[in-house]
Structure formats: structure tokens, C-alpha cells
């Protein structure tokens, strides 16, 4: 049995572990997800339907989009359009907007 003092020392560490683990375990966006289909999301920008999405710009991808909430070097990152899921850095969707 642990003492109250030991318990108080362990609780903040356990909370930090849960918080960091939860963000690292976010599911990737599935290209078949209804939101992804509606936005034309693809995990690889090279596979974007350039005929359907005339606004596609060569070289555009999630990593250089204003909505991407990760570092440019991260393989995946959060996007407010796909809450609770992560987009691929090299992905693309029709909501792409050039990062300032």
C-alpha cells in the first residue's frame, strides 16, 4: 500500500503521461471519411485529383498549409478541419491555404 505522500508524487506524473500519450495516439485521417471525401483529402498530394480541384497548386501539401498545426518537419499534424485526427504532412485537401 502506498502512503498519501507517495500517491501525491505519482499523480502528476501519471497525468502528464496520459496527456502526452493521448496526443501521440491520434488516429490518422482516413481518405474514405465523409469529411475527407467532401474536402478531397488525400494522404499524398501527388494523388490529388487535379482535374476536379482546379485550385490545386503544384508543391502544395498539408505541411505548408496555414491550417496545419504541426512543425513543417513533422510527419503528421493536427488540422482543425479533422478534429481529433491527424493529417499527413504530404497530404492535401481543397481547403489548402498558403502558410504566411
N, C-alpha and C positions, 0 to 999 in steps of 0.2 A: 504494500500500500504506500502511496506517495503522500508526503506531507503537503500542507497548504502552500508552503514556500516553494517546493519543487513544482507544484501544479502551476503557480503563478509565473514561474520562469519558463515553463513549457508552452503555455497557451499562446503567447505572442509569436513564438517560432512556428507553431502549428498553423496559426492563422496566415502567416507570411507564406508558408509552403503551399497552402491551399490557394491563396490568391495568385501566386506566380504559376502554379500548375494549371489553374483554370484558363488563363490567357494563352498558355503554351499549347493547350489541348483543343483550341477552337477548330472546328471542322472546316475543311476547305469547301468552297462553293462548288456545288455540282452543276455542271453545264445544263442539266435537264431540269433544274429547279425552276419553277414558274417565273420567279423574278429574274433569274439569269436568262431564260429564254426571251422574256419581254425586252430585256436590255441588250440582247445579242452577245452575252458574255461568253468568251472562250478563254480557256486556260493558257492558250498560246496565241499571241496576237497575229502570228503568221497565218493562222487558220481563220481569221475574221473574214466574214462574207463581204468583200469589198464592193460587190455589185449591189447588195442590199443596203449596205451602210456607206453611202457616198461621202459622209463626213470623216471616214477613216483617213488618217494621215500616216504616211509611212514613218516608222520609228516610234509611233505612239504605243504605249503599253501602260499597265496599271502603275508600274514603278515611277513613271514620270507624269502621273495624273494628279491634279490638285486634290482629289478625294482620297488618295492612298495615304493611310495613316501608319506607315512604317518607314524605315530608313530606305534610301534608294538601293542599298546593298542587301536588304532582307529578301529572302526567297518568297515570303508571303507577308501579307499585312492586312489589317482591318480596312474595311470600306463602309461608310455609313449607309450605303445602298443595300448592303448584305449584312444586316445586324447579326452579331454572334457567329459570323463565319469569316473566313479569310480568303482573300483573292490571291492569285498567283501574281508575282511581280511582273512576269512576262505575259500576263493575261491582258484582255481588252474588253471593253463594252462600249455601247453607243453613248454613254454619259461621260466618256473621257473628256477631260478639260486640261489644257496645258498648265503645268505647275509653274507658278510665278518665279 
